[in-house]
């Protein structure tokens, strides 16, 4: 079935890095009341990107709690966490006040290439080998990109958790087989949420090493072999003569995406159809609003009862000062014009407070005003000032603005279409769900997903590989899972992340907060939810990671659950995001206190994820040598950060779906400057073909998704039973011996050592530690191992039935006899 079958013990596992952070709140000098002429071209694009550094996860949590939008791939460095923030001048000042350091353009973390100089002085000694080695090499990967070679190493020490003295580790490598160790470098210690993770290093080399040596300041030392990462990738389908690709010619808003999906279904009815998801979105619509009277205690926020496009935008509100004394507070309504006649006392002084005016608008506006209240946290005790002229309410949705994409945006609730592609759409084949644009500002995932759809239908009749995919899989493509937010990103606020459902109460419900409303759809699911104490989801409605008022509160997340429950043949899922260049899976979240993650996949599933990742990312690299580096692959809570309530954990743990998360648009090495160039949410569509551009990212990551389809097709056809061995095996040994399991392909081993027959309830063979190979059993007395293995397609070794006992108990067995 698989292209390569490696022993589990050789499938080493990886770690971290990333790149971007965007702020949408808190607000500083924000808009108040607007007339139609004022707001027609008011788009808060004045925010600019800056590179920042935080002291660690604790500061990161404080920044999130303050309402800043922390999004994807933060780079962990020895002194904290680096990232990029897109902020206004006021927001930048707020970050600095929190202790966040703003980096100059030429600053930032670079892996040290200097020797530590201190390890030898500590008297490092070399212990004898044992199962209790104090230092282990987790992985050592060599890769090339743009003509330059890189070595990435992860190592772990059993004494790494101690805080004082902090364990230092030094890395050396040879220059090839038979050459001596040298080039000493210090490895960086990585601690997350107070827990030691590992030490790691990434650096350039002129020649590929074959061995590395890692030395700990506590005396441990170990060596390890260097493996190739994504080297010698097979050519992608696009390299085949006559293969059609490169169909998407620019970024597309949801109307264009959905229109093309429906057109594909009409053009290719034998292999494609549209499924409309049942839960309609909020829609690209908002109530019309105005903040009248500034931002002080005299300010009043007014919101229409009707949606802006359904009449709310026609409402005007005027605060009127009348001559006289002892006048009551009243409201007059003529058509859509609301006039608030302010009260006067016996001396003729105005006495209407903002709170009183708000209450009068709600009760006396003849249903035109749905909500009126003092500005934000104000109590509304200030005396209201008359307006110079009527103030027009607005929904601030500018789909017709100059420079926007052509076409008016539909305003009502939206039904999201799913493009289903497959020759046999009856449940017989494994289903693959590709979900793009959960986050509105991420434009490349949508074009990437559309490009894969075009490749499937256009090449079906002429390319055998494509025909096999279409005949052997059932593909479900959600081109934009957040159409409302995506439209807002295209037409109003490019940095919009969330959907357009506003759950904010009065303190955050004025139009100045409008760019911070909505729910982060990838925090709204049920497993590892922020509602259950997992980190990475916010309860603040203006935060970029606002998790919603409850689990599955949003129609967009309900739709995904509906889809996988209705089509139970869906066995693979990829949630496509940008940017950062990561490919990850479970665990996706953790409880910060103790760093308690959602359950990690069994070692067999973890190995399958790694094997699949290698294939997918090799196809990305084959396009233009873009390398998703090994530190950016693995469990997302290890690679990125804790993402409470993410879709991947829910799909995997609830439905058993192999669920990937993909941050497209990773860093591209620039040989001219010697630096890695980071991506962005909306990179220029066309740019230097060797560097960052939306077109290049669309093409290369579409290659990866096509490979995922092939993986699913092979998985569905897999009938081959796995095999497994106990290494070094049963037999007589003169003293204690270390043994481990190896399998012919990614598979989970169930075993017993107490004489009982193994079942699916027996202990599972686990990893030594997260991101590491299988555990080592230190056998000190005669022990009989009984076991069987199950691969990811459900094939059981030797056709063994673990659910019942009969005379054909053909599980594997080996006895390790210890003499002396």
ROMARPA-476436 format. One line per 8 residues: number of its first residue (from 1); their letters; for each residue x, y negated, z of C-alpha. Coordinates in steps of 0.5 Angstrom, whole numbers, plus 500, padded with zeros to 3 digits. Each point is the difference from the previous one (the first is absolute). Example, Ala and Ser with C-alpha at 12.3 -4.5 7.8 and 13.67 -1.06 7.14 Angstrom:
# ROMARPA-476436
1) AS) 525:509:516 ~ 502:493:498
//
This chain:
# ROMARPA-476436
1) XXXXXXXX) 500:500:500 ~ 505:495:502 ~ 506:497:496 ~ 505:501:506 ~ 499:505:506 ~ 505:498:505 ~ 500:503:507 ~ 497:496:505
9) XXXXXXXX) 506:499:504 ~ 503:496:494 ~ 494:496:499 ~ 503:494:505 ~ 496:494:501 ~ 500:493:500 ~ 499:492:503 ~ 499:493:499
17) XXXXXXXX) 501:493:497 ~ 495:495:496 ~ 499:493:498 ~ 494:495:501 ~ 496:496:505 ~ 494:495:499 ~ 496:495:504 ~ 493:498:499
25) XXXXXXXX) 499:498:507 ~ 501:496:505 ~ 498:494:496 ~ 503:493:501 ~ 497:494:496 ~ 494:503:497 ~ 494:498:496 ~ 494:497:503
33) XXXXXXXX) 494:497:496 ~ 501:500:493 ~ 496:497:494 ~ 499:504:494 ~ 506:496:497 ~ 504:501:506 ~ 500:507:500 ~ 500:502:492
41) XXXXXXXX) 507:500:500 ~ 502:502:507 ~ 504:506:500 ~ 504:501:506 ~ 506:503:496 ~ 505:495:503 ~ 503:506:505 ~ 507:502:498
49) XXXXXXXX) 504:506:502 ~ 505:500:505 ~ 505:505:503 ~ 499:501:507 ~ 503:505:506 ~ 496:502:506 ~ 504:503:506 ~ 496:507:499
57) XXXXXXXX) 493:503:501 ~ 498:496:506 ~ 501:494:496 ~ 497:503:494 ~ 494:502:504 ~ 499:492:503 ~ 500:498:493 ~ 495:504:498
65) XXXXXXXX) 496:498:506 ~ 501:493:498 ~ 496:501:494 ~ 506:501:495 ~ 499:505:494 ~ 505:505:501 ~ 500:504:493 ~ 504:506:498
73) XXXXXXXX) 508:501:500 ~ 503:497:506 ~ 508:501:499 ~ 503:502:507 ~ 506:498:502 ~ 505:500:506 ~ 498:494:503 ~ 492:501:499
81) XXXXXXXX) 496:500:494 ~ 500:496:493 ~ 495:498:496 ~ 497:495:495 ~ 494:495:502 ~ 496:496:496 ~ 498:494:504 ~ 498:492:500
89) XXXXXXXX) 504:495:503 ~ 496:501:507 ~ 500:507:500 ~ 508:500:499 ~ 500:496:506 ~ 496:504:504 ~ 504:506:498 ~ 506:496:503
97) XXXXXXXX) 497:499:506 ~ 499:507:501 ~ 507:501:500 ~ 500:503:493 ~ 507:498:496 ~ 499:497:493 ~ 506:503:496 ~ 504:496:495
105) XXXXXXXX) 500:503:493 ~ 507:502:500 ~ 499:503:507 ~ 497:507:502 ~ 502:507:501 ~ 505:504:496 ~ 503:507:503 ~ 507:499:503
113) XXXXXXXX) 505:503:496 ~ 505:499:505 ~ 503:505:505 ~ 497:500:507 ~ 507:500:503 ~ 497:502:507 ~ 499:507:499 ~ 507:502:501
121) XXXXXXXX) 501:496:506 ~ 494:504:503 ~ 504:506:500 ~ 495:504:495 ~ 501:508:501 ~ 498:505:495 ~ 495:505:504 ~ 499:507:498
129) XXXXXXXX) 494:502:495 ~ 494:502:504 ~ 492:500:499 ~ 501:494:504 ~ 504:495:496 ~ 500:493:503 ~ 500:497:492 ~ 496:503:494
137) XXXXXXXX) 500:497:493 ~ 493:499:498 ~ 502:499:493 ~ 505:497:496 ~ 498:498:493 ~ 504:498:494 ~ 496:496:494 ~ 502:495:494
145) XXXXXXXX) 496:494:497 ~ 503:495:495 ~ 507:503:500 ~ 501:500:507 ~ 500:506:505 ~ 497:499:507 ~ 501:505:506 ~ 494:500:506
153) XXXXXXXX) 501:504:506 ~ 496:501:506 ~ 502:503:506 ~ 498:502:507 ~ 503:500:507 ~ 496:504:506 ~ 503:494:504 ~ 497:495:496
161) XXXXXXXX) 494:498:505 ~ 505:497:505 ~ 500:493:500 ~ 507:499:504 ~ 505:501:498 ~ 497:500:493 ~ 502:506:496 ~ 504:498:494
169) XXXXXXXX) 501:504:493 ~ 506:500:495 ~ 499:502:493 ~ 506:503:496 ~ 499:503:493 ~ 505:503:495 ~ 501:498:493 ~ 498:507:497
177) XXXXXXXX) 502:507:501 ~ 506:501:503 ~ 502:493:502 ~ 501:498:507 ~ 495:496:504 ~ 500:492:501 ~ 497:494:499 ~ 497:499:507
185) XXXXXXXX) 494:496:501 ~ 495:499:506 ~ 493:503:499 ~ 495:496:503 ~ 495:502:506 ~ 493:500:498 ~ 495:499:506 ~ 492:499:499
193) XXXXXXXX) 495:499:505 ~ 505:501:505 ~ 502:507:497 ~ 507:502:497 ~ 499:503:493 ~ 507:501:497 ~ 506:496:498 ~ 500:499:492
201) XXXXXXXX) 505:496:495 ~ 499:499:492 ~ 506:497:496 ~ 503:500:494 ~ 506:505:497 ~ 504:500:494 ~ 500:508:500 ~ 495:505:503
209) XXXXXXXX) 502:504:506 ~ 499:507:502 ~ 500:500:507 ~ 499:495:506 ~ 502:500:507 ~ 497:496:506 ~ 503:499:506 ~ 496:498:507
217) XXXXXXXX) 503:495:505 ~ 498:505:505 ~ 504:506:497 ~ 496:503:495 ~ 502:501:493 ~ 497:504:494 ~ 501:501:492 ~ 495:500:495
225) XXXXXXXX) 500:501:492 ~ 497:495:496 ~ 494:501:495 ~ 498:497:494 ~ 494:495:501 ~ 495:500:493 ~ 507:501:496 ~ 499:504:493
233) XXXXXXXX) 492:498:500 ~ 497:503:494 ~ 497:496:495 ~ 493:497:501 ~ 495:501:495 ~ 500:493:497 ~ 507:503:497 ~ 497:505:496
241) XXXXXXXX) 499:498:492 ~ 493:498:499 ~ 498:499:507 ~ 496:494:501 ~ 501:495:506 ~ 500:493:501 ~ 493:498:500 ~ 499:495:505
249) XXXXXXXX) 502:493:498 ~ 499:496:506 ~ 497:499:507 ~ 493:502:500 ~ 494:497:505 ~ 495:505:502 ~ 495:499:494 ~ 505:501:495
257) XXXXXXXX) 502:507:504 ~ 493:502:501 ~ 498:498:493 ~ 506:504:497 ~ 498:506:504 ~ 493:500:498 ~ 503:500:493 ~ 504:506:500
265) XXXXXXXX) 494:504:503 ~ 496:498:494 ~ 506:501:495 ~ 502:507:503 ~ 494:503:503 ~ 503:507:499 ~ 505:499:505 ~ 498:493:504
273) XXXXXXXX) 494:498:504 ~ 498:494:505 ~ 498:502:507 ~ 497:493:503 ~ 502:500:508 ~ 493:500:504 ~ 502:494:505 ~ 500:493:497
281) XXXXXXXX) 505:495:502 ~ 499:494:503 ~ 501:496:493 ~ 504:494:498 ~ 495:496:504 ~ 500:495:506 ~ 496:496:504 ~ 501:492:498
289) XXXXXXXX) 503:497:506 ~ 503:493:502 ~ 504:498:506 ~ 497:493:502 ~ 503:495:504 ~ 507:502:500 ~ 503:505:505 ~ 499:497:507
297) XXXXXXXX) 494:501:505 ~ 495:496:496 ~ 501:505:494 ~ 495:504:497 ~ 500:506:496 ~ 494:502:495 ~ 499:506:496 ~ 494:501:495
305) XXXXXXXX) 495:506:501 ~ 500:501:493 ~ 507:502:496 ~ 503:495:497 ~ 498:502:493 ~ 493:501:502 ~ 499:493:502 ~ 505:499:506
313) XXXXXXXX) 504:496:495 ~ 494:495:499 ~ 500:498:507 ~ 502:493:503 ~ 500:498:507 ~ 501:493:503 ~ 500:497:507 ~ 496:494:500
321) XXXXXXXX) 501:494:505 ~ 493:496:501 ~ 499:493:503 ~ 497:500:506 ~ 500:503:507 ~ 496:506:504 ~ 500:504:493 ~ 500:508:500
329) XXXXXXXX) 504:505:496 ~ 496:502:494 ~ 502:503:494 ~ 496:498:493 ~ 501:505:494 ~ 498:498:493 ~ 501:505:495 ~ 507:503:501
337) XXXXXXXX) 502:493:504 ~ 501:501:507 ~ 500:493:504 ~ 502:500:508 ~ 497:494:503 ~ 505:499:506 ~ 497:498:507 ~ 501:494:504
345) XXXXXXXX) 499:498:507 ~ 497:494:503 ~ 506:496:499 ~ 500:502:492 ~ 506:504:501 ~ 501:507:496 ~ 499:505:505 ~ 499:507:495
353) XXXXXXXX) 506:505:502 ~ 502:505:495 ~ 497:505:504 ~ 494:497:500 ~ 500:498:492 ~ 502:508:499 ~ 494:502:503 ~ 495:495:497
361) XXXXXXXX) 503:502:493 ~ 499:508:502 ~ 492:498:502 ~ 498:495:496 ~ 503:501:493 ~ 494:504:497 ~ 505:506:499 ~ 505:496:496
369) XXXXXXXX) 505:501:505 ~ 502:507:503 ~ 505:498:505 ~ 503:493:503 ~ 505:500:506 ~ 505:496:503 ~ 507:500:496 ~ 504:507:502
377) XXXXXXXX) 501:500:508 ~ 497:493:501 ~ 494:499:505 ~ 497:495:496 ~ 500:495:505 ~ 502:494:495 ~ 495:495:498 ~ 499:501:492
385) XXXXXXXX) 502:495:495 ~ 496:498:495 ~ 502:502:493 ~ 501:495:494 ~ 497:504:495 ~ 496:507:500 ~ 505:506:500 ~ 499:505:495
393) XXXXXXXX) 501:507:503 ~ 504:505:495 ~ 502:507:500 ~ 507:498:498 ~ 499:506:494 ~ 504:497:494 ~ 499:505:495 ~ 499:495:495
401) XXXXXXXX) 507:496:502 ~ 505:498:494 ~ 505:505:499 ~ 496:506:503 ~ 499:506:496 ~ 494:500:495 ~ 493:502:502 ~ 496:498:506
409) XXXXXXXX) 500:505:506 ~ 494:503:501 ~ 497:498:507 ~ 496:505:503 ~ 502:507:504 ~ 504:504:495 ~ 500:508:499 ~ 507:502:499
417) XXXXXXXX) 500:505:494 ~ 505:506:500 ~ 503:503:494 ~ 500:507:500 ~ 504:504:495 ~ 501:507:498 ~ 497:505:495 ~ 497:504:506
425) XXXXXXXX) 497:496:505 ~ 496:505:503 ~ 504:501:507 ~ 504:506:497 ~ 507:496:499 ~ 504:496:506 ~ 497:493:500 ~ 505:494:501
433) XXXXXXXX) 498:494:503 ~ 504:493:498 ~ 497:494:504 ~ 503:494:498 ~ 500:493:502 ~ 497:501:508 ~ 504:493:501 ~ 497:495:495
441) XXXXXXXX) 507:496:498 ~ 503:506:498 ~ 499:500:492 ~ 505:505:498 ~ 497:506:503 ~ 494:499:496 ~ 504:499:493 ~ 504:506:502
449) XXXXXXXX) 493:504:501 ~ 497:498:494 ~ 506:501:496 ~ 500:508:502 ~ 493:500:498 ~ 502:497:493 ~ 505:505:499 ~ 496:506:502
457) XXXXXXXX) 494:499:495 ~ 504:497:495 ~ 505:506:500 ~ 495:506:501 ~ 500:502:493 ~ 507:499:498 ~ 504:502:506 ~ 500:507:503
465) XXXXXXXX) 503:498:507 ~ 494:495:501 ~ 495:505:497 ~ 502:504:506 ~ 499:495:505 ~ 493:498:497 ~ 498:508:500 ~ 503:502:506
473) XXXXXXXX) 498:494:505 ~ 494:496:502 ~ 503:492:500 ~ 496:495:504 ~ 503:493:499 ~ 497:494:504 ~ 504:494:496 ~ 498:495:506
481) XXXXXXXX) 497:502:506 ~ 500:493:503 ~ 497:496:494 ~ 497:494:504 ~ 507:499:503 ~ 503:501:493 ~ 496:495:497 ~ 501:495:506
489) XXXXXXXX) 508:501:499 ~ 499:499:492 ~ 496:493:501 ~ 500:497:507 ~ 506:503:504 ~ 506:504:497 ~ 502:503:507 ~ 493:503:502
497) XXXXXXXX) 501:506:503 ~ 493:502:503 ~ 493:501:497 ~ 495:495:500 ~ 496:502:506 ~ 500:495:506 ~ 499:502:507 ~ 503:494:503
505) XXXXXXXX) 496:497:506 ~ 500:492:500 ~ 507:499:502 ~ 502:502:494 ~ 494:499:495 ~ 502:493:497 ~ 502:500:493 ~ 507:498:502
513) XXXXXXXX) 501:507:502 ~ 497:503:494 ~ 506:503:497 ~ 501:504:506 ~ 493:503:500 ~ 499:508:499 ~ 502:507:502 ~ 506:503:498
521) XXXXXXXX) 497:506:497 ~ 507:505:501 ~ 498:499:508 ~ 493:501:500 ~ 500:508:500 ~ 499:505:505 ~ 507:504:502 ~ 505:496:504
529) XXXXXXXX) 496:494:500 ~ 501:494:504 ~ 493:501:503 ~ 504:506:504 ~ 506:496:502 ~ 505:501:494 ~ 504:494:498 ~ 500:496:493
537) XXXXXXXX) 493:498:500 ~ 497:494:503 ~ 494:498:504 ~ 501:493:497 ~ 495:498:495 ~ 505:496:496 ~ 506:504:501 ~ 502:503:493
545) XXXXXXXX) 500:507:503 ~ 493:499:503 ~ 497:507:501 ~ 492:498:500 ~ 495:500:506 ~ 500:508:499 ~ 503:506:497 ~ 497:500:492
553) XXXXXXXX) 496:494:501 ~ 502:498:493 ~ 496:503:494 ~ 507:500:496 ~ 503:505:505 ~ 493:504:501 ~ 500:501:492 ~ 507:504:501
561) XXXXXXXX) 497:504:505 ~ 494:501:496 ~ 504:502:494 ~ 504:505:503 ~ 494:504:504 ~ 496:500:493 ~ 506:503:496 ~ 503:505:505
569) XXXXXXXX) 505:502:494 ~ 504:494:502 ~ 507:502:502 ~ 504:495:499 ~ 500:492:501 ~ 504:494:499 ~ 499:493:503 ~ 504:496:495
577) XXXXXXXX) 502:493:503 ~ 506:495:499 ~ 505:498:501 ~ 506:503:504 ~ 502:507:496 ~ 498:505:505 ~ 497:507:499 ~ 497:502:507
585) XXXXXXXX) 495:505:503 ~ 498:502:507 ~ 501:498:506 ~ 497:493:498 ~ 499:497:507 ~ 502:500:507 ~ 498:498:507 ~ 506:495:502
593) XXXXXXXX) 501:502:507 ~ 504:506:499 ~ 500:500:493 ~ 494:506:499 ~ 499:501:493 ~ 494:503:497 ~ 502:507:499 ~ 505:502:495
601) XXXXXXXX) 499:505:494 ~ 503:507:501 ~ 507:501:498 ~ 497:503:493 ~ 495:494:499 ~ 506:496:501 ~ 505:503:496 ~ 494:500:494
609) XXXXXXXX) 500:493:501 ~ 507:499:499 ~ 501:505:494 ~ 494:496:497 ~ 503:493:501 ~ 507:502:497 ~ 496:502:494 ~ 496:494:500
617) XXXXXXXX) 505:495:501 ~ 505:503:495 ~ 495:498:495 ~ 500:493:502 ~ 507:500:500 ~ 500:503:493 ~ 497:494:497 ~ 505:494:502
625) XXXXXXXX) 504:503:506 ~ 496:497:505 ~ 502:504:506 ~ 495:501:506 ~ 505:501:505 ~ 500:506:505 ~ 499:496:506 ~ 494:497:497
633) XXXXXXXX) 496:507:500 ~ 497:504:505 ~ 495:499:506 ~ 497:493:499 ~ 501:499:507 ~ 507:501:500 ~ 502:497:493 ~ 495:494:501
641) XXXXXXXX) 497:498:507 ~ 493:503:503 ~ 494:499:496 ~ 494:501:504 ~ 494:503:497 ~ 503:501:493 ~ 497:504:495 ~ 506:505:499
649) XXXXXXXX) 499:503:507 ~ 493:501:499 ~ 500:503:494 ~ 505:505:502 ~ 498:502:507 ~ 492:500:499 ~ 500:503:493 ~ 507:503:499
657) XXXXXXXX) 501:496:494 ~ 508:499:498 ~ 500:492:501 ~ 505:496:497 ~ 501:492:501 ~ 504:497:495 ~ 503:493:500 ~ 502:498:493
665) XXXXXXXX) 505:495:498 ~ 506:502:504 ~ 506:496:500 ~ 504:501:494 ~ 508:499:500 ~ 503:495:496 ~ 507:502:498 ~ 502:492:498
673) XXXXXXXX) 499:498:507 ~ 501:506:504 ~ 493:499:504 ~ 494:504:500 ~ 494:495:497 ~ 494:501:504 ~ 493:500:497 ~ 494:496:501
681) XXXXXXXX) 492:501:500 ~ 499:497:493 ~ 507:500:497 ~ 500:496:493 ~ 497:505:495 ~ 506:500:495 ~ 507:498:503 ~ 507:503:499
689) XXXXXXXX) 499:508:498 ~ 505:502:505 ~ 497:496:506 ~ 494:499:503 ~ 494:499:496 ~ 492:502:500 ~ 501:503:493 ~ 506:505:502
697) XXXXXXXX) 497:502:507 ~ 493:502:496 ~ 504:504:496 ~ 505:503:504 ~ 495:502:506 ~ 495:502:495 ~ 505:506:498 ~ 500:502:508
705) XXXXXXXX) 493:500:500 ~ 500:505:494 ~ 505:504:503 ~ 495:501:506 ~ 494:502:495 ~ 505:506:498 ~ 502:502:507 ~ 492:500:501
713) XXXXXXXX) 499:504:494 ~ 506:505:502 ~ 497:501:507 ~ 493:502:497 ~ 503:505:496 ~ 505:503:506 ~ 499:507:502 ~ 507:502:501
721) XXXXXXXX) 501:502:507 ~ 505:497:504 ~ 506:504:504 ~ 504:499:506 ~ 506:502:504 ~ 503:500:507 ~ 507:497:499 ~ 505:503:501
729) XXXXXXXX) 495:506:501 ~ 498:506:505 ~ 506:504:502 ~ 505:501:506 ~ 504:494:503 ~ 505:500:505 ~ 498:494:503 ~ 494:494:500
737) XXXXXXXX) 499:498:492 ~ 496:495:497 ~ 495:502:495 ~ 495:496:496 ~ 495:501:494 ~ 501:498:493 ~ 494:501:495 ~ 500:500:492
745) XXXXXXXX) 496:494:499 ~ 496:495:505 ~ 496:505:505 ~ 498:500:507 ~ 503:505:504 ~ 496:503:506 ~ 504:505:505 ~ 500:503:506
753) XXXXXXXX) 505:503:505 ~ 496:503:505 ~ 498:507:496 ~ 493:497:498 ~ 498:500:493 ~ 501:493:497 ~ 493:496:498 ~ 499:493:498
761) XXXXXXXX) 499:499:507 ~ 507:502:501 ~ 506:495:501 ~ 502:496:494 ~ 507:499:498 ~ 502:493:501 ~ 505:495:498 ~ 506:499:505
769) XXXXXXXX) 498:493:500 ~ 496:495:496 ~ 503:499:493 ~ 504:507:501 ~ 501:507:498 ~ 497:506:504 ~ 501:501:507 ~ 506:505:502
777) XXXXXXXX) 498:506:505 ~ 506:501:505 ~ 499:507:501 ~ 503:503:507 ~ 497:506:501 ~ 497:506:495 ~ 494:497:496 ~ 495:502:495
785) XXXXXXXX) 497:495:495 ~ 494:501:497 ~ 497:495:494 ~ 497:498:494 ~ 500:494:495 ~ 495:496:497 ~ 501:496:494 ~ 497:493:499
793) XXXXXXXX) 495:503:495 ~ 498:505:505 ~ 503:506:498 ~ 502:505:505 ~ 507:504:500 ~ 499:507:498 ~ 492:499:500 ~ 500:501:508
801) XXXXXXXX) 493:498:503 ~ 502:497:506 ~ 492:500:502 ~ 500:507:501 ~ 504:506:503 ~ 500:506:496 ~ 505:506:498 ~ 503:495:494
809) XXXXXXXX) 503:495:505 ~ 505:498:495 ~ 503:494:504 ~ 507:499:500 ~ 504:503:506 ~ 508:499:502 ~ 503:502:507 ~ 506:497:502
817) XXXX) 504:504:505 ~ 505:497:505 ~ 505:505:502 ~ 504:498:506
//
